Amino acid sequence: MAELKEADAAQLHQEDVDNKRGDGGDGPFAAEETLKSESATDDDAKPSITTAERHLSIQTKLEGLEMLVDLSGAGRKSCPLCPEEKFKACYSHKLRRHLQNLHWKVYAEFEGYRMCICHLPCRNVKPSLSGDHASGRHVAHYHCVVCSVTIARKTDMISHLKRHVNKGETEASYSGTSDVLFEEPSPSGQAYEIMKELGTNVQLLPNHTTPQKSDTYFNRKMKPNRQLVFCSLAVLAEERNPVECLDAFGATGIMGLQWAKHLLNAVRVTITDISETCVKMIKENCKLNNIRVDGGMRVPRGSDAASDEVEGVPIATVEVVKMDANVIMHLRPFDYIHLDPFGTAVNYLDAAFRNVRNLGIISVTSTDTSSLYAKSPNVTLRHYGCHIVRTEYYKELAARMVVATVARAAARCNKGIEVLLAVALEHFVLVVVRVLRGPVQADESAKKLRKLMHCQWCEERVFLKQGNMVDDTLPCNCHGSLPGKTAVQLGPLWSGPLFNTGFLRRMLSAAVKHSMDDIQPLVKTLIYESECNTLKSLVHGPSALTNQVECGIVIKTLNTGEESGAADQSGKRKIADESGNFVKKLKSDAALDHPPFYYSIHRHSIRGMNMPKLNKFLQYLTEAGFRVSRTHFDPTGVRTDATLLQFKSVLAKYSVPTCTNASATQTSVSMEKTV
C-alpha cells in the first residue's frame, strides 16, 4: 500500500509539472519568463543585474520567493530550490513553511539582495567516500549576485563578496547597462542614490565607496572635513568679496556645490576633475540643486520666466572644468584652493603655491593615514621627507609633518605660511594655512622647521634649537639610567603653533550662522586648545570678530564698515604704526603660543593607583601654575607646558592607591577578631 501511495503521489506531481510547463503555470520556468517580461516592461527597475541573469535563489523579498510556486492552488507542489529526492512534493502550507524556515532564513546578503541557499544540481556532484560520482550527493550552495559563481559555505561567500567590493565590482559596475546610465542618467533619479548633506543634494553611483574603481568617490565619514573647509572659506569671504575658490578634486562636486549654495555671490566657485564621468556627474548635481553651470543657457527673463516657480531659477553659478589640478592651478590665480586627492597631496603643493594670491588660503586634506601615522615609514620618508616612529602623540606628529611639507613647498615659491588650523582625526589630516608673500616670510617659516628629540622609553620629547647639540637635550634621565641609546631624532617637523585663535572664533561664528551643529563642539575644542587655558570663555559677539592678527598682519573684516577701505578688503598689509605695534607685541608675547604636543593620562598612569578624573586633573595642573587644556588629537590627552617629570609628579600626588578600601576592610575584620 505504501508503494502504491508513493506511486500515486509521483504521478500527481508529474502531472502538475507537465501542466505548468505546457499551460504556462507558476513553476520555476514560468517564473523566469514572468520575471523576464516584468523586466522588459519596467524601465525603472534596478540597473545592476537584469532579472533574467539572476538565479531563482536571489531575491529581495519573501514574496518573490513564494511567487516561484502557486501556493494558492490545490494539490501537491514541489520546491523550486530543492530536487525531488531532497524535498518531495507537498501541500501549500507545508511548502510555505519550508521556504520560510529553510531557504529564506539561510542566506547571504549583499546590497539588499538575499542569496538564499540552493539545493538544485547547479554544482558538480560531490563524490562518495569510495570516489564514485554516481553514488555521490549534491552540495547545498549559494549563487553570487555579482558574478553568478556558486560557493558552498556562507563564510566563503561573504569573503568572496568582500573581494568584489575591494575591486569595485559591485552590481552596477558588473552589468552591461551601467554605461548607458553614465551617458543618460534617469531624470527620476532612481538609477542613483541621492544623498543630502548641508541642504545640498548629490547623486551617488552604487559603487561610490570604492575609490579604486569608482571615479565619483564619496565618503560619508569625511563630513567633518567638508564642514571645516566650508567654515574656513566663509571666514575668507568676510575679508574679500568675491572670493575665487577652487575645488581641485570635484568627484561628486558636493563641496563646491555647498560653497555656491550657501555663500551665493560672495564666492566664485570652480570645480575641476580629470575624469569625464565626474564632470558629467557634477553637472547633473548642479541641475539637482538649481545651480547654473557656467557656459550654460541662462533662464530667460520675461512673462514665461515670471510664471515659472521660484525653484526653477538658478540660485548660483558654478564653473565646471575638465582639467588636471596642476594645470588649472598653474594657469589661473585663486584666493582659496582646496586639495583633497585620494591619498597624499604632496604632488600638488608646488602648483598650488605657484599662483595663489597674497593672504589667500590653501587647505590640504591628506588621507594616507598609513604613512602619516607611522605604519609605513618608508612611504613617509619618500613622500614627506621625514623620519617618524609610532608615539603616543602620533596624530599631532602627522599634522606637524604635513605642515612642514606645506611650508617647504611655499618656501620654494618665496612664500611663507601662517597655520590657521591643523586637525588630525581617524580618517584624515586637514591643514589650513594662509599664504604670505615675500622671501622674508619664507625665511621665517623655514626657521620653524626643526628636528625633534624623542625618548623611546618614557616618550619625553623636545624640539632641537638651531645649532644645538644632541647631548643632554632631553630633560629625562633615561639615557643615564638605561643601557644603550634611548633617544631618536624625528622630523624635520613644524615647531610653530598649529592654531590661530582669532580665525577659529570666526569659524565658530560661521558654523553657528549656517546651522552646523555637528562641527561646533570640535571647533570649540580647537579654540580651547589654541588658548591652552581652561578658564577662558568663548565670546561670539561682533566685538571679538572685528580684527584678526596673523604674523603681525591686521586683517579687517567686512563688518568694520567705513573704517575698512579697499586696500584692507583686498588683504593688503598695514604699514602704519598700528601694524608695527602688533609685530612688537607678537615678538614679546611669543610664549602665548600653545605648547607643542600633549601627554596621555592613561599612558603615564601609575600602576596600582587610581588616577583622578581628567577634568579634576586639569584643575590640579592649573593650580600648580601650568598652562593646560584638552586636545582633539586624543580624548585622554592633556596639552600642557609642564615637563613629563612635572606631569607625573602632579599625577602621583593626586592618585589614590587601589588597595585602600581593601586594606581598611581587612584591618577592621582583624580588630573584630582580636576583640
TIBAVO-572510 format. One record per residue (C-alpha): x negated, y negated, z negated; residue in one letter. Coordinates in steps of 0.5 Angstrom, whole numbers, padded with zeros to 4 digits, always signed. Each point is the difference from the previous one (the first is absolute). Layout:
# TIBAVO-572510
XYZA...
This chain:
# TIBAVO-572510
+0000+0000+0000M-0006-0005-0002A-0003+0001+0007E+0007-0001+0004L+0001-0007-0004K-0007-0002+0002E+0001+0002+0007A+0007-0004+0000D-0004-0006-0003A-0005+0001+0005A+0005+0000+0006Q+0004-0006-0003L-0007-0004-0001H-0002+0002+0007Q+0007-0003+0003E-0001-0006-0004D-0007-0001+0003V+0003+0001+0007D+0006-0004-0001N-0005-0006-0002K-0004+0001+0006R+0005+0001+0005G+0005-0005-0002D-0005-0006-0003G+0001+0002-0007G-0003-0003-0006D-0006+0005+0000G-0008-0002+0000P+0000-0001+0007F+0006-0004+0001A-0002-0005-0006A-0006-0001+0004E+0004-0002+0006E+0004-0004-0004T-0006-0004-0003L-0003-0001+0007K+0007-0003+0002S+0000-0005-0006E-0007-0002+0001S+0001-0001+0007A+0006-0005-0001T-0002-0003-0007D-0005-0006+0002D-0001-0002-0007D-0003+0007-0002A-0007+0000-0004K-0005+0000+0005P-0005+0004-0003S+0001+0007+0003I+0006+0002+0004T+0005+0004-0003T-0001+0005+0006A-0007+0001-0002E+0002+0001-0008R+0000+0007-0002H+0007+0002-0004L-0003+0000-0007S-0002-0007+0001I+0006-0004-0003Q+0001-0007-0003T+0007+0002-0004K+0003+0006-0002L+0006-0001+0004E-0005+0001+0006G-0002+0007-0002L+0007+0002-0002E+0002-0002+0007M-0004+0005+0004L+0005+0005-0002V+0008-0001+0000D+0001+0001-0008L+0008-0002+0001S+0001+0006+0005G+0002+0007-0002A-0004+0006+0000G-0007+0002-0002R-0005-0005+0002K-0008+0001+0001S-0005-0004-0003C-0003-0005+0005P-0007+0000-0003L-0001+0008-0002C+0000+0006+0004P+0005+0005+0000E-0004+0005-0004E-0002-0005-0005K+0008-0003-0002F+0006+0004+0003K+0006-0004+0003A+0005-0002-0006C+0005-0005-0001Y+0000-0007+0000S+0000-0001-0008H-0006+0004-0001K-0004-0002+0006L+0001-0008-0002R-0003+0002-0007R-0006+0004+0004H-0001-0006+0004L+0000-0005-0006Q-0004+0004-0005N-0005+0003+0004L-0001-0004+0007H+0002-0007-0003W-0004+0001-0007K-0006+0003+0003V-0003-0006+0005Y-0006-0004+0001A+0002-0008+0001E-0003-0005+0005F+0003-0007+0001E+0007+0002-0001G+0000+0007+0003Y+0000+0006-0003R-0004+0006+0003M+0005+0006-0003C-0003+0007-0001I+0001+0004+0006C+0000+0008+0001H+0001+0000+0007L-0005+0004+0004P-0004-0006+0002C-0007+0002-0002R-0003+0007+0001N+0002+0006-0004V-0005+0001-0006K-0003+0007+0001P+0002+0005-0006S-0006+0003-0004L-0001+0005+0005S-0001-0005+0005G+0006+0002+0004D+0003-0006+0003H+0007+0004+0002A+0001+0001-0007S-0002-0007-0003G+0004-0006-0002R+0002-0007+0002H-0003-0005-0005V+0004-0006-0002A-0003-0007+0002H+0001-0007+0002Y+0000-0004+0006H-0004-0006+0000C+0005-0006+0002V-0006-0003+0004V-0004+0005+0004C+0005+0006-0001S-0005+0005-0003V+0002+0005-0004T-0003+0001-0007I+0002+0005-0005A-0002-0004-0007R+0003-0006-0002K-0006-0003-0003T-0004+0001+0006D+0006-0003+0004M-0001-0006-0005I-0007+0000+0002S+0001+0000+0007H+0005-0006+0000L-0006-0004-0004K-0005+0001+0005R+0006-0002+0005H+0000-0007-0004V-0007-0001+0000N-0001+0001+0007K+0006-0005+0001G+0004+0006+0004E+0007-0002-0003T+0006+0002+0003E+0001-0007+0005A-0007+0001+0002S+0000+0007+0002Y+0006-0001+0004S+0001-0002+0007G+0005-0005-0001T-0005-0005-0004S-0003-0003+0006D+0007-0002+0002V+0001-0003-0007L-0006-0004+0000F+0002-0003+0007E+0007-0002-0001E+0002+0000-0008P+0007+0001-0001S+0004-0006-0002P+0004+0003-0005S-0007+0002-0004G+0002+0007-0001Q-0007+0002+0003A-0004-0003-0005Y+0000-0001-0008E+0002-0007-0002I-0004-0003-0006M+0002-0006-0003K-0005-0004-0005E+0000-0007-0002L+0006-0001+0004G-0004+0002+0007T+0003+0006+0004N-0005+0004+0004V+0001+0007+0004Q-0005+0005-0002L-0001+0006+0004L+0001+0007-0003P-0008+0001-0001N-0002-0007-0002H-0003+0003-0007T-0006+0004+0005T-0005-0005+0002P-0004+0005+0004Q+0006+0001+0005K+0005-0006-0001S-0002-0007+0003D+0005-0003-0004T-0002+0002-0007Y+0004-0003-0006F-0002+0002-0007N+0005-0002-0006R-0005+0000-0005K-0003-0006+0003M+0006-0004-0002K-0004-0004-0006P-0006-0001+0005N+0005-0004+0005R+0003-0004-0005Q-0006-0002-0003L-0002-0002+0007V+0006-0004+0001F-0001-0004-0006C-0007-0002+0002S+0003-0002+0006L+0006-0004-0003A-0005-0004-0004V-0005-0002+0006L+0007-0002+0003A+0001-0005-0005E-0007-0003+0001E+0000-0001+0008R+0006+0000+0005N+0001+0004+0004P-0005+0006-0001V-0003+0004+0006E+0000+0007-0003C-0002+0007+0003L+0002+0007-0002D-0005+0003+0004A+0003+0007-0001F+0007+0000+0001G+0002+0007+0000A+0008-0001-0001T-0001-0007-0001G+0003+0000-0007I-0005-0005-0003M+0000-0005+0006G+0008+0000+0000L+0000-0001-0007Q-0004-0006+0000W+0004-0003+0006A+0007+0001-0003K-0001-0003-0007H-0005-0005+0002L+0003-0002+0006L-0003-0007+0003N-0006+0000-0005A-0004+0005+0004V-0001+0002+0007R-0001+0008+0000V-0004+0004+0005T+0001+0008-0001I-0005+0004+0004T-0002+0007+0001D-0003+0004+0005I+0005+0005+0001S+0005-0001+0006E+0005+0004-0005T-0001-0004-0006C+0001-0006+0005V+0007+0002+0002K+0002+0002-0007M-0002-0007-0002I+0004-0003+0005K+0006+0005-0002E+0000-0002-0007N+0000-0008+0002C+0006+0001+0003K+0003+0004-0006L-0002-0006-0005N+0003-0005+0005N-0007-0003+0001I-0002-0002+0007R-0007+0003+0004V-0004-0006+0003D+0001+0000+0007G+0007+0003+0000G+0006-0004+0002M+0003-0005-0005R+0007+0000-0002V+0004-0005+0005P+0003-0006-0003R+0007-0001+0002G+0007+0002-0001S-0001+0007+0000D-0006+0000-0004A+0004-0004-0005A+0005+0005+0000S-0005+0006-0002D-0001+0002-0007E-0005-0003-0004V-0003+0007-0001E-0002+0000+0007G-0004-0007+0000V-0008+0002-0001P-0002-0003-0007I-0007+0000+0002A-0005+0001+0006T-0006+0006-0001V-0005+0001+0006E-0002+0007+0001V-0006+0001+0004V-0003+0007+0002K-0008-0001-0001M-0005+0002-0004D-0001-0003-0007A-0007-0002+0001N+0001-0003+0007V+0006-0005-0002I-0004-0002-0007M-0006-0002+0005H+0005-0004+0005L+0004-0004-0005R+0000-0003-0006P+0004+0001-0006F+0002-0002-0007D+0002+0006-0003Y-0003+0007+0002I+0002+0007-0003H-0004+0006+0001L+0004+0007-0001D-0003+0005+0004P+0000+0008-0001F-0006+0001-0005G-0006-0006+0000T+0001-0007+0002A-0008-0001+0001V+0000+0001+0008N+0005-0007+0000Y-0003-0004-0005L-0005-0004+0005D+0005-0001+0005A+0005-0003-0006A-0005-0005-0003F-0002-0002+0007R+0006-0004+0002N+0004-0001-0007V+0001-0008-0002R-0003-0003-0005N+0003+0001-0007L+0004+0006+0003G+0002+0006-0003I-0002+0007+0002I+0003+0006-0003S-0003+0007+0000V+0003+0007-0001T-0004+0006-0001S+0003+0007+0000T-0006+0004+0000D+0000+0002-0007T-0004+0006+0000S-0006-0005+0002S+0002-0005-0005L+0001+0004-0006Y-0007+0004+0001A+0003+0006+0002K-0004+0000+0007S-0007-0004-0002P-0003+0001+0007N+0006-0003+0003V+0000-0006-0005T-0007-0001+0002L+0001+0000+0007R+0006-0005+0000H-0001-0005-0005Y-0008+0001-0001G+0001+0001-0008C-0002+0006-0004H+0005+0001-0006I+0002+0006-0004V+0006+0002-0004R+0001-0004-0006T+0006-0002-0005E+0001-0006+0004Y-0001+0002+0007Y+0006-0004+0002K-0003-0006-0001E-0006+0002+0002L+0003+0002+0007A+0003-0007+0000A-0006-0004-0001R-0003+0005+0005M+0005-0003+0005V-0001-0007-0002V-0008+0001+0001A+0001+0003+0007T+0005-0006+0002V-0005-0005-0003A-0006+0002+0004R+0005+0000+0007A+0002-0007-0002A-0008-0002-0001A-0002+0003+0007R+0005-0006+0003C-0003-0005-0005N+0006+0000-0004K+0002+0001-0008G+0006+0003-0003I+0004-0001-0007E+0003+0006-0002V+0007-0001-0002L+0003+0007-0001L-0003+0007-0001A+0005+0005-0001V-0002+0008+0000A+0006+0005-0001L+0001+0007+0001E+0000+0000+0008H-0003-0007+0002F-0005-0005-0002V+0002-0007+0002L-0005-0006+0000V+0003-0007+0002V-0006-0006+0001V+0000-0007+0002R-0005-0002+0005V-0005-0006-0001L-0004-0002+0006R-0007-0002-0001G-0007+0003-0001P+0000-0003-0007V+0007+0004-0002Q-0003+0006+0004A-0006+0000-0005D+0004-0001-0006E+0004+0006+0002S-0006+0004+0002A-0003-0001-0007K+0005+0003-0004K-0002+0007+0004L-0004+0004-0006R-0001+0007-0002K+0003+0003-0006L-0004+0004-0005M+0005+0006-0003H-0002+0004-0005C+0003+0007+0002Q+0000+0003-0008W+0004-0006-0003C+0002-0004+0006E-0002-0006-0002E-0001-0005+0006R-0003-0007+0001V-0002-0004+0007F-0007-0001+0001L-0002-0007+0001K-0004-0002+0006Q-0008+0001-0002G+0002+0004-0006N-0004+0007-0001M+0004+0006-0001V-0003+0002-0007D+0003-0002-0007D+0006-0003+0004T+0006+0004-0003L+0002-0001-0007P+0001+0007-0002C-0006+0004-0002N+0002+0007+0003C-0007-0001+0004H-0004+0001-0006G+0004+0005-0004S+0001+0005+0006L-0005+0003+0004P-0001-0002+0008G+0004-0006+0003K+0007-0001-0001T+0001-0007+0004A+0001+0000+0007V+0001-0006+0005Q+0006-0001+0003L+0002-0005+0006G-0001-0005+0002P+0007-0003-0002L+0003-0006-0001W-0001-0003-0007S+0004-0006+0000G+0008-0001-0002P+0005+0004+0003L+0006-0004-0001F+0002-0007+0001N+0005-0002-0006T+0003-0006+0004G+0001+0004+0006F+0003+0006-0004L+0005-0005-0003R+0002-0003+0006R+0001+0007+0003M+0005+0002-0006L+0004-0006+0002S+0001+0002+0007A+0001+0007-0003A+0006-0003-0004V+0002-0004+0005K+0001+0006+0005H+0003+0004-0005S-0006+0005+0000M+0002+0004-0007D-0005+0006+0001D-0006-0004+0001I+0001-0005-0005Q-0003+0004-0006P-0006+0001+0004L-0001-0007+0001V+0001-0002-0007K-0005+0005-0002T-0005-0002+0005L+0001-0007-0003I-0002+0002-0007Y-0006+0004+0003E-0003-0006+0003S+0001-0005-0006E-0002+0006-0005C+0004-0003-0005N+0006+0004-0003T+0002-0007-0004L+0002-0004+0006K+0007-0001+0003S+0002+0000+0007L+0002-0007+0003V+0005+0001+0006H+0001-0008+0001G-0002-0004+0005P-0005-0004-0004S-0004+0007+0000A+0000+0000+0007L-0002-0007+0002T-0007+0001+0002N-0005+0006+0000Q-0007+0000-0001V-0004+0005+0004E-0008+0000+0000C+0000-0008-0001G+0005-0001+0005I+0007-0003-0002V+0006+0003+0005I+0006-0005+0000K+0007+0004+0001T+0005-0003+0004L+0004-0001-0007N-0004-0006-0001T+0004-0005+0005G-0003-0006+0002E-0007+0001-0004E-0002+0005+0005S-0002-0002+0006G-0001+0003+0007A-0007+0002-0002A+0002+0003-0006D+0005+0004+0003Q-0005+0003+0005S-0004+0002-0005G-0006-0005+0000K-0005+0000-0006R+0001-0006-0004K-0007-0004-0001I+0003-0005-0005A-0002-0001-0007D+0005+0005-0002E-0003+0006+0004S-0007-0002-0003G+0003+0001-0007N+0003+0006+0002F-0006+0003+0002V-0004-0002-0006K+0006+0003-0004K+0000+0006+0003L-0008+0001-0001K+0000-0002-0007S+0006+0005-0001D-0003+0006+0003A+0002+0004-0006A+0007-0001+0001L+0000+0006+0006D+0003+0006-0003H-0006+0005-0002P-0001+0006+0005P+0002+0007-0001F+0004+0003-0005Y+0000+0006-0006Y+0005+0005+0000S+0002+0001-0007I+0001+0007+0001H-0007+0002+0003R-0003-0003-0006H+0005+0002-0006S-0004+0003-0006I+0001+0008-0001R+0005+0002-0006G+0002-0008+0000M+0007-0002+0001N-0001-0007+0004M+0004-0006+0000P+0006-0002+0005K-0003-0003+0006L+0004-0007-0002N-0003+0000-0007K-0007+0002+0002F+0000-0006+0005L+0002-0005-0006Q-0005+0003-0004Y-0005-0002+0005L+0002-0007+0001T+0000-0001-0008E-0007+0003+0001A-0002-0006+0005G+0000+0003+0006F+0004-0001+0007R+0005+0005+0001V+0005+0002+0005S+0003+0007+0003R-0001+0001+0007T+0004+0003+0006H-0006+0005+0002F+0001+0004-0006D+0006+0001-0004P-0004+0001-0006T-0006-0004+0002G-0002-0007-0004V-0003-0005+0003R-0005-0004-0005T-0007-0004+0000D-0002+0005-0006A-0005+0005+0001T+0001+0007-0001L-0003+0000-0006L+0004-0005-0003Q+0006+0003+0003F-0001+0007-0003K-0001-0004-0007S+0007-0003+0000V+0003+0006+0003L-0003+0004-0006A+0002-0005-0005K+0007+0001+0001Y+0000+0007+0002S+0003+0005-0006V-0002+0007-0001P+0005+0005+0003T-0001+0004-0007C+0002-0005-0005T+0007+0003-0001N-0002+0007+0000A-0005-0001-0005S+0004-0004-0004A+0005+0005+0000T-0005+0006-0002Q-0002-0005-0006T+0007+0000-0002S+0001+0007+0000V-0006+0002-0003S+0001-0005-0006M+0007+0003-0001E-0003+0007+0000K-0005-0003-0006T+0006-0002-0004V
